């Protein structure tokens, strides 16, 4: 059922050991809740009728959790590298497809003892790999526009729901250790980028090397880190981050081990600008002189920070 495509963007998350490791880290504090052999690929696509006709819905990763021949729930993952204010609406539409698929489904009933009068929970987690903290919508009501004049009447009657988001760049060292090795490696890199500290490549080997690079290239969108590893023979794919950064230098990528440091320094300047403006009352012009940037950049950073706070 729905085989994993090794060249797909989310093939890393779809690997049984990675999916099981994520579930155990998120829902059981790193203890074993599920085993890789208990996860079966669930359908990722669905459709619904809209005013524009038939619309397709496709989620990233979904797994039936099957033990002793019975499905107990559906675990699903959505991966994000950018902040999306409509994420609660998207997640709920994906979940609806998995719930609707269970209704009157004789095949699911025969295979996993679900369907008909047995509808199992669908539990979706958004895996966020981004440079900025997620300060956008988490609840359905956060993503809705509610008229002020009717808010007191309407809002109490909205069936509100909150989505679960794991912000990997914001995890502590101890929290990261609960996750699968490949996820730890990726998360550590993005943690350094966000905090503006120099990343020290690790010698820890990738478990799913090729899938890591597809993930970096097509999900996170980092073509520097993924280089052209996904087009090479498997033996040529870097085995760890030290190997990767060495290949970057050998292939004439001047940034080499400085990748992320430059991004991290920019993020640090943004944070410094916001702190000096809000906490110390510095003028935009004075901040620009201190950080050696254009005052227009400072205005943009402060506006972005204010927008993130008000969401």
C-alpha positions in Angstrom: 0.0 0.0 0.0 1.5 3.3 -1.1 5.2 2.3 -1.4 7.9 4.8 -0.4 9.4 6.6 -3.4 13.1 6.8 -2.6 13.4 10.0 -4.7 10.5 11.8 -3.0 10.9 14.9 -0.9 9.6 13.1 2.3 11.2 9.7 1.8 13.4 10.3 4.9 10.3 10.9 7.1 8.5 7.9 5.5 11.3 5.4 6.4 9.8 3.0 9.0 12.6 3.5 11.5 12.5 7.3 11.2 8.7 7.5 11.4 8.7 5.2 14.4 11.6 7.2 16.0 9.6 10.4 15.5 6.5 8.9 17.0 8.4 7.6 20.0 10.1 10.9 20.6 7.0 13.0 20.3 4.5 10.8 22.1 6.5 8.7 24.4 9.4 10.9 25.5 11.8 8.7 23.5 10.6 5.4 24.9 9.2 2.7 22.6 5.6 3.2 21.8 5.7 1.7 18.3 8.1 -0.4 16.3 9.0 0.2 12.7 7.4 -3.1 11.6 4.1 -1.9 13.1 3.8 1.1 10.7 2.1 0.6 7.3 1.9 3.3 4.7 -1.6 4.9 4.5 -3.0 6.7 1.4 -1.7 10.2 1.0 -4.2 11.6 -1.5 -7.8 12.5 -1.6 -10.2 14.8 -3.3 -13.1 17.1 -2.6 -15.6 19.1 -4.6 -15.3 22.9 -4.5 -16.7 25.8 -6.4 -13.7 25.4 -8.8 -14.4 21.8 -9.3 -12.7 18.7 -8.1 -9.7 19.6 -5.9 -6.8 17.2 -4.9 -5.5 16.9 -1.4 -2.1 15.3 -0.8 -0.4 15.0 2.5 3.3 14.3 3.2 3.5 11.1 5.3 0.8 8.9 6.9 1.1 5.6 8.7 -1.3 3.0 10.0 -0.2 1.9 13.5 -1.0 -1.8 13.3 -0.4 -4.2 16.2 -1.8 -7.8 16.4 -3.7 -7.3 13.2 -5.6 -4.2 14.3 -5.0 -0.6 13.4 -5.0 1.6 16.6 -4.6 5.0 15.0 -3.1 6.8 12.0 0.0 8.9 12.6 0.7 11.5 10.0 3.5 14.1 9.4 3.6 17.4 7.5 7.0 18.9 6.9 7.5 22.7 6.7 10.6 24.8 6.1 8.6 28.1 6.0 5.9 29.4 8.3 2.4 29.0 6.9 -0.5 30.9 8.7 -3.0 28.6 7.1 -1.4 25.4 8.6 -4.3 24.6 10.9 -6.7 24.7 8.0 -4.4 22.5 5.9 -3.9 19.9 8.7 -7.6 19.6 9.4 -8.4 19.1 5.7 -5.8 16.4 5.5 -7.2 14.7 8.6 -10.7 14.8 7.2 -9.5 12.8 4.2 -8.1 10.1 6.4 -11.3 10.0 8.5 -13.5 10.0 5.5 -11.5 7.2 4.0 -12.3 4.9 6.9 -16.1 5.2 6.4 -17.7 2.3 4.6 -14.2 0.9 3.6 -14.5 -2.9 3.5 -10.8 -3.3 2.5 -9.6 -1.5 5.6 -12.1 -3.4 7.7 -10.7 -6.7 6.4 -7.1 -5.7 6.7 -7.0 -3.7 9.9 -10.4 -4.1 11.6 -11.3 -0.5 11.1 -14.1 1.2 9.2 -17.8 0.9 9.6 -18.4 1.4 13.4 -14.7 1.5 14.2 -13.1 4.9 13.3 -9.6 5.3 14.7 -7.9 8.6 15.5 -5.8 10.5 13.0 -2.9 12.3 14.7 -1.0 14.8 12.7 2.3 16.5 13.6 3.9 19.4 11.7 7.7 19.0 11.6 9.1 22.5 11.2 12.7 23.0 10.0 13.0 26.8 9.7 15.4 29.6 10.5 12.8 31.6 12.4 10.7 30.4 15.4 7.1 29.5 14.6 5.1 32.4 15.9 2.2 32.0 13.5 -1.2 30.2 13.7 -1.5 27.0 15.8 -5.2 27.1 16.4 -8.0 27.2 13.9 -9.3 30.4 15.3 -5.8 32.0 14.8 -6.2 31.3 11.1 -9.8 32.7 10.8 -11.0 36.2 10.2 -13.8 36.9 12.7 -15.7 40.1 12.5 -15.1 42.1 15.6 -18.8 43.1 15.9 -19.9 39.5 16.0 -16.9 37.9 17.7 -18.5 37.6 21.1 -21.4 35.7 19.6 -19.6 33.6 17.0 -16.2 32.6 18.6 -17.6 30.6 21.5 -19.4 28.3 19.1 -16.4 27.5 16.8 -15.1 24.0 17.2 -11.5 25.1 17.7 -8.5 22.8 17.4 -4.8 23.3 17.9 -2.2 21.6 15.7 0.9 20.0 17.0 4.2 21.6 15.8 7.7 20.4 16.5 10.2 23.3 15.9 13.4 21.4 15.5 15.8 24.4 15.5 14.4 25.4 18.9 14.9 22.0 20.6 17.5 21.7 23.4 20.4 19.3 23.1 18.7 16.8 25.4 15.4 17.0 23.5 17.2 16.4 20.2 18.7 13.1 21.5 15.3 11.5 21.6 14.9 11.7 17.9 16.2 9.5 15.1 19.9 10.1 14.3 19.3 11.7 10.8 16.8 14.1 12.3 19.2 14.9 15.1 21.9 15.8 12.6 19.6 18.1 10.5 18.1 19.7 13.6 21.5 20.5 15.1 22.6 22.3 12.0 19.4 24.4 11.9 19.7 25.1 15.6 23.2 26.7 15.1 21.9 28.7 12.1 19.0 30.1 14.2 21.2 30.9 17.2 23.9 32.5 15.1 26.7 30.2 16.3 29.3 28.5 14.2 28.2 25.0 13.2 30.8 22.2 13.9 30.1 19.4 11.4 29.7 16.0 13.1 31.3 12.7 12.3 28.1 10.8 13.2 27.2 8.8 10.1 23.9 9.2 8.3 21.5 6.3 8.5 19.7 7.2 5.3 22.3 9.3 3.5 20.5 9.7 0.1 17.1 10.4 1.8 18.8 13.1 4.0 19.9 15.0 0.9 16.5 14.7 -0.9 15.0 16.1 2.3 17.5 19.0 2.5 17.1 19.8 -1.2 13.4 19.4 -1.8 11.8 20.0 1.7 14.2 22.5 3.3 15.2 23.9 0.0 18.9 24.1 0.8 20.7 23.5 -2.4 24.1 24.3 -0.9 23.9 21.5 1.7 22.4 19.0 -0.7 24.8 19.9 -3.5 24.3 17.3 -6.3 24.5 14.3 -4.0 21.1 13.0 -5.1 22.2 12.6 -8.7 25.4 10.7 -7.9 26.0 7.0 -7.5 25.1 5.9 -3.9 28.8 5.2 -3.1 29.5 8.9 -3.8 27.0 10.3 -1.3 28.7 11.9 1.8 28.5 9.6 4.8 28.4 12.4 7.5 28.4 16.2 7.8 32.2 16.4 7.9 32.3 14.5 4.6 29.6 16.7 3.2 31.4 20.0 4.1 34.7 18.6 2.8 33.0 17.8 -0.6 31.5 21.3 -0.6 35.0 22.8 -0.4 36.5 20.4 -2.9 33.7 21.2 -5.4 34.5 24.9 -5.2 31.7 26.0 -2.9 33.5 28.9 -1.2 31.2 29.0 1.7 32.2 25.5 2.8 32.1 25.2 6.5 30.9 28.8 6.6 27.5 27.9 5.3 25.0 28.7 8.0 27.5 31.0 9.8 26.6 33.7 7.3 22.9 33.0 7.7 23.4 32.7 11.5 25.2 36.1 11.7 22.3 37.8 9.8 19.8 36.2 12.2 21.9 37.4 15.2 21.9 40.9 13.8 18.1 40.8 13.4 17.7 39.6 17.0 20.1 42.3 18.3 18.2 45.0 16.4 14.9 44.0 17.9 16.3 43.8 21.4 18.0 47.2 21.2 14.9 48.8 19.8 12.3 47.2 22.2 14.4 46.8 25.4 16.8 49.7 25.2 14.9 52.2 23.2 17.6 52.7 20.6 16.7 54.6 17.4 16.7 52.7 14.1 19.6 54.9 12.8 21.8 54.2 15.9 21.1 50.4 15.5 22.0 50.5 11.8 25.3 52.2 12.7 26.2 49.7 15.4 25.4 46.7 13.2 26.9 48.3 10.0 23.7 47.7 8.0 21.4 50.0 6.0 18.7 51.6 8.2 16.1 50.2 5.7 17.1 46.7 6.7 16.6 47.6 10.4 13.1 48.9 9.6 12.2 45.6 7.8 13.5 43.5 10.6 11.5 45.4 13.2 8.4 45.2 11.0 8.8 41.4 10.6 9.3 41.0 14.4 6.1 43.1 15.1 4.1 41.0 12.6 5.3 37.8 14.2 4.3 39.1 17.6 0.8 40.1 16.6 -0.1 36.8 14.9 
